[in-house]
């Protein structure tokens, strides 16, 4: 791709992103700049983290103009080649610019630790920005929030910043430690720091324990990987097991509580995902008061692969 043509693509894409409210206001400096076909460049994805660019390619070459000169506002370029599922877990390769691998990025005035030396993801899933903004707005002091498959605890952090008490559950103690660093970047401005708990547990085991102890939550975030295997070898697949997961979540939700159900499983149609959510709540012997789909952020202009549903549990059990 010639430099002038590529520069035009970058300019057009940047203009679109600059019109998004949180980016235009300066409250957010981490977003998707290029989203493949949505920006007319199939196979090319560029995520920006506080001026550090992560270039990801799938069946497409690395854009050579980025080797020659850093675009305006770009401090560094890293590259991850998405050749197969295993490659997505590889750490990006540094290409040019600053060699600093650990930085801090801001989303809606909340700070997150980003690590380009880490594999899989660099610390935050950008496609969940609007869901995090919704949770931050919905939470209040005294609310109890359960964040399952918490990764680096981004949802917990936004809830904590709103004054909620949080519990973050993930198999990886390393990711939970990363989450604690994210909390440290965002100290509470209140006199009383909310209590935040971290559990390096299997999600199903945690939910069984919470049910047994009578724990209840105002908000539950449930965004599992499409496929996973726990330490005992048990396999979880979204298309087969998500309804059971939602059933266990519904059992520990407050009456009138809300479950944020989410998946990035591209092969699972939206209506089938909704069916899994509905059947899970029914399996728990409860009813749905309301169900709403959330949309993806405006900087994701390509495939709408992320499916997110907010489910409010009825205050009365099913008879």
Secondary structure as UniProt FT lines:
FT   HELIX           3..18
FT   HELIX           21..24
FT   TURN            25..26
FT   STRAND          30..35
FT   HELIX           36..39
FT   TURN            42..43
FT   STRAND          44..49
FT   TURN            50..51
FT   STRAND          52..57
FT   HELIX           65..68
FT   TURN            72..73
FT   STRAND          76..81
FT   HELIX           86..89
FT   STRAND          93..97
FT   STRAND          102..107
FT   TURN            108..109
FT   STRAND          110..115
FT   TURN            116..117
FT   HELIX           126..128
FT   HELIX           129..138
FT   TURN            141..142
FT   STRAND          144..148
FT   TURN            151..153
FT   HELIX           154..161
FT   TURN            162..163
FT   STRAND          165..169
FT   HELIX           173..184
FT   STRAND          196..199
FT   HELIX           203..213
FT   STRAND          217..222
FT   STRAND          227..229
FT   TURN            231..232
FT   STRAND          235..237
FT   HELIX           238..251
FT   STRAND          253..263
FT   TURN            266..267
FT   HELIX           270..283
FT   TURN            284..285
FT   STRAND          288..294
FT   TURN            298..299
FT   STRAND          307..313
//
